[in-house]
Amino acid sequence: MEKNPHHLVMGELTDYLSGEILPDTHDERYRQKLARLLVETLGYDKADIEKNREVIIRVGGRRATLKIDFVISRQNSAVMMIKYAPGSLVTRRLSNIALSRILFPYQIPVVVTTNGEDAEVICGATGVVKGQGLRDIPGIEDPWVQSLPQLPEPVSPQLADKAAKISFACWIDGACPCDSDICTLQD
């Protein structure tokens, strides 16, 4: 059952979104708390929330797969990306904005960085912090989410390349090689 020796496994729990049985870790408890917040408080439909979306990051002949905790879609395009990691939020701001530029060929408008207790809500296009705290994560009826354009803003190949380098440097090169739930690296 223990996939990662760096995490205390306290048993099993049932995933709120899928019903799948998962290892019960502190990190997974925070992810479950976030999933409940998205559905029960913020009004998103479970069908519009994708958990553990994989993104392949390619830089200089190296390749890694990283998981995004939650991608929330509306009308067939992602409107929000939520990346969870314990610890400081500020140190992950740039790397999460970068991820929001390579997950799809367009800019994800709302980027949420969270440690499960606190959050930064960031405008993906500008990098401006629009809210602080879990209470500021926009719900389905939030004017910001409602006013998002039907056609998302495309990301240029040059910006996507820069974003991939930032993501790789911050999430892959600086990550513990044993932390298999964060990424897998392939040369």
N, C-alpha and C positions, 0 to 999 in steps of 0.2 A: 504494500500500500504506500510506503514512503518513497516518493519519487525524488524528493529533494532533501538531502541530509541537513540543509540549513534551515528548514522549517519544522517547527514542532507540530506533529500531527496528533490531533486530539480525538480522532475517530473519523466518522463520516458525517456528511450533511447532504441535504437534498437541494440541488440548484433551484432557485426560485423561478428562473425563466424556463428551464428545460425539463425539470424533474429528474435530471441525471444525478446519480450519487457521486459526490466529490470528497476528496480528503478534507477534513475539517482543520483548517489552519487559521491563524489570526488574519492573514491576508484575505483568505476566502471569505471569512466572516464580514470583512469590510466590503468586499465585492457584493455579497448578498444584501448587505444594508443599502448599498447604492442601487442595486436592481429594484429593491422594494420602493425606495424613494422615487425612482423614475416612473414606476407604474402607479403606486398607490397615492403619492403626493403630487407628482408633476403631470400625471395624466397620459403618459405615453402608453401605447398598446404594446404588449409583449412582442407581437409580431413585427414591430418596427424597431426592435432592439436586437442588435447582433452582438453576441458576446464572443470574446477571444478572436476577433478578426485578425488574420495574419497579414503582415506586410513584409514583402521581401525587399531588403535594402542591399543595393549593389554599389560598391565603391572600390575602385582600383583593382579589379579582378577578384575581390572578395565578395562574399555574399552571406547574408544572415537573415533569418526569419524572426520577426518580433511580433508579439501579440498585443493588440489594442483591446483593452478591457471591454469597452462598450462603444458601438457606433449606432447612433440613432438616425433613422431615415424618415423622410417625409416626401411623399410623391416621387419615389424612386431615386432620391439622391440624399446623401448623408448631410445632415444639418448640424450634428454635434458628435464630437469624439471625446470620450472620457478615458483618461489614462490614470490608473491608480499605481502608486508606489509609496511605501512608508517613508517617512522623513520629511525633509524640507520641500516646499512647493516651489519656491523661487528658483532653486537650482535646476528644476526640470522645465521651467517655462519655455526657454528657447528650443530645447529638444522636442517638446511636445508640439509646439507650433510647426517645427520642421516636419514632424510626422504627419501633421494635418495637411501637408503639401505633397506628400508622396503616397499616401494611402489610395488616393484616386487621382485621375488626371485633372482634378479641380480642387479648389480650396474649400476645405470644410469650414463653414462660417464660425461655429462655436467650438472652442477648445476648452475642456475642463481638465485641470490638473488637480488631483486629490490624493490625500493620504488617508481618507476615510473619516477623518474628524474635521478637516478643514478643506477648502477648495479655492482655487482661483479660476474664475470664468473669464476667458480671454477671447477677444475678437481675432479669429484666425488670419484675416487679411492684414490687420494693422499691428497685431501683437499687443494691443492696449488691453489692460486688465479692466473688465467691465463690472466685475463683482467679486466679492470675497466671502467665502463661506458656502456651505452646502445649501443654505436657504436662497442663495443667489443663482443657483443653477436654473436656467429658464425652463419652464414647463411648456407643454404643447400649446397652451393658450397665451403664452407670453408674447407681447407685441414684437419683440425682436425676432422670435421664431416665426411668427405669423407674417412678418414683413420680408422674410428672405425671398430672393428672386427664384423663379422656377428653374432657370438655367444658372447653375453655379459658375463662378468665375474660374476660367481655366488657369492652370499653373504652367508657366513657360518651361521648356526643357532646361534652360539655364538655372532657373529658380529651383526646379525639382532636383537638379544635380547638387546644388549647394545644400538643399535640405537633406538629401541623402547623406552627404558628408557629415553634417551636423548630427544627424540621427545616429549614424554609425559611431562617431566619436563619443557621443554621450551615452548611448544605450548599449552598444556592443563592446567597444574597446574598453570601456570603464566598468563593465559588468563582470560579476564573478562567473568564471567559466562553468561552475557547477550549477548555476541558477537556471535550470532547464525550463522552468515555466516562464522565464523572461524571453529567452531567444535560443536559437540553434545556429551555430556558425558552421559554414561549409566553405572550404577554399576551392 
